[in-house]
Amino acid sequence: MAHTRKTLLLDRNWDICLDKSGRIAVADGPYATAQAVANECRLFTNDAYFEVDRGIPYYLIALGKKLSPSVLRARLRDAAYLVEDVEDVTDVVLESLDTETRKVTGEIKFTSVEGENASVEL
């Protein structure tokens, strides 16, 4: 699925929100690209209703196994490259990885096709 430089703006709860005029808020430019990267990195296979094969195959790589930081980094990097406006993923930093709860914190740094550097928190 192609991403555009304009997308619906999501709030802290990953829900659409309204702008000051009461209209549905829209993100554009580098922020829209960063939000698209975050969306791709949070999508697991079978989560997208119309594209069930799209996303990180979490159950294949992690179910019943200890979650490997190197495998997770590679999957997140691959997911970020699926965003059309991403030219290069410069770094995937995992600050913490709780193998019991499978909670991950960190950041993905990337460069857009326009040469803008940006990052997304995991």
C-alpha positions as CSV (number, residue, x, y, z in Angstrom):
1,M,0.0,0.0,0.0
2,A,1.4,3.3,-1.0
3,H,1.7,6.0,1.6
4,T,1.3,9.7,0.8
5,R,2.8,12.8,2.3
6,K,-0.7,13.5,3.7
7,T,-2.5,11.2,6.2
8,L,-4.9,11.4,9.0
9,L,-3.3,12.7,12.1
10,L,-3.3,10.2,15.0
11,D,-3.3,11.1,18.7
12,R,-1.4,9.5,21.6
13,N,-4.0,6.7,21.6
14,W,-3.5,6.0,17.9
15,D,-7.0,7.4,17.1
16,I,-8.0,10.1,14.6
17,C,-8.4,13.5,16.1
18,L,-9.9,16.9,15.3
19,D,-8.2,20.1,14.4
20,K,-9.1,23.5,16.0
21,S,-11.9,24.0,13.5
22,G,-13.5,20.7,14.4
23,R,-12.5,18.9,11.2
24,I,-10.6,15.7,11.0
25,A,-6.9,16.6,11.5
26,V,-4.4,15.8,8.7
27,A,-0.6,15.3,9.0
28,D,1.7,16.1,6.1
29,G,5.4,16.3,5.2
30,P,8.0,14.6,7.4
31,Y,5.5,14.0,10.2
32,A,3.2,12.0,7.9
33,T,6.1,9.9,6.7
34,A,7.2,9.3,10.3
35,Q,3.6,8.3,11.3
36,A,3.5,5.9,8.3
37,V,6.8,4.3,9.5
38,A,5.3,3.9,13.0
39,N,2.2,2.4,11.5
40,E,4.1,-0.1,9.4
41,C,6.3,-1.1,12.4
42,R,3.2,-1.7,14.6
43,L,1.3,-3.8,12.0
44,F,1.4,-7.6,12.4
45,T,0.2,-10.1,9.8
46,N,-3.6,-10.7,10.1
47,D,-4.1,-7.3,11.6
48,A,-5.0,-5.4,8.4
49,Y,-8.5,-6.4,7.5
50,F,-8.1,-6.1,3.7
51,E,-4.4,-7.0,3.6
52,V,-3.9,-9.9,6.1
53,D,-0.6,-10.9,4.6
54,R,0.9,-7.5,5.2
55,G,2.9,-6.8,8.4
56,I,5.5,-8.3,10.6
57,P,4.9,-12.1,11.0
58,Y,5.1,-11.8,14.8
59,Y,3.7,-15.3,15.5
60,L,6.2,-16.9,13.1
61,I,9.2,-15.2,14.6
62,A,8.2,-14.9,18.3
63,L,5.5,-17.3,19.4
64,G,7.0,-19.8,21.9
65,K,10.5,-18.4,21.3
66,K,12.7,-15.9,23.0
67,L,12.4,-12.7,21.1
68,S,15.8,-12.0,19.4
69,P,16.8,-8.3,19.3
70,S,18.7,-8.8,16.0
71,V,15.6,-10.5,14.3
72,L,13.3,-7.8,15.6
73,R,15.7,-5.0,14.4
74,A,15.7,-6.6,10.9
75,R,11.9,-6.9,10.8
76,L,11.4,-3.3,11.9
77,R,13.9,-2.1,9.3
78,D,12.1,-4.1,6.6
79,A,8.8,-2.6,7.7
80,A,10.1,1.0,7.6
81,Y,11.4,0.4,4.0
82,L,7.8,-0.4,3.0
83,V,6.9,3.3,3.3
84,E,7.2,4.8,-0.1
85,D,8.8,8.1,1.1
86,V,11.6,6.3,3.0
87,E,14.9,6.5,1.2
88,D,17.1,4.9,3.9
89,V,16.7,3.5,7.3
90,T,19.8,4.8,9.1
91,D,19.4,3.1,12.4
92,V,17.0,0.9,14.5
93,V,17.8,1.4,18.2
94,L,16.3,-0.9,20.8
95,E,16.6,0.7,24.1
96,S,14.8,-2.0,26.0
97,L,13.2,-5.3,25.1
98,D,11.2,-7.1,27.8
99,T,11.1,-10.7,26.6
100,E,8.3,-11.6,29.1
101,T,5.8,-8.8,28.2
102,R,7.3,-8.3,24.7
103,K,7.3,-4.6,25.2
104,V,9.9,-2.8,23.1
105,T,11.1,0.8,23.4
106,G,13.5,2.5,21.1
107,E,13.7,4.5,17.9
108,I,13.9,4.1,14.1
109,K,15.9,6.8,12.3
110,F,15.4,7.3,8.6
111,T,15.9,9.6,5.7
112,S,13.1,10.5,3.4
113,V,13.3,10.7,-0.4
114,E,13.5,14.5,0.0
115,G,16.6,14.1,2.1
116,E,14.8,14.9,5.4
117,N,16.1,13.1,8.5
118,A,13.5,11.9,11.0
119,S,12.9,9.4,13.7
120,V,10.1,7.5,15.2
121,E,9.8,6.2,18.8
122,L,8.8,2.6,19.2
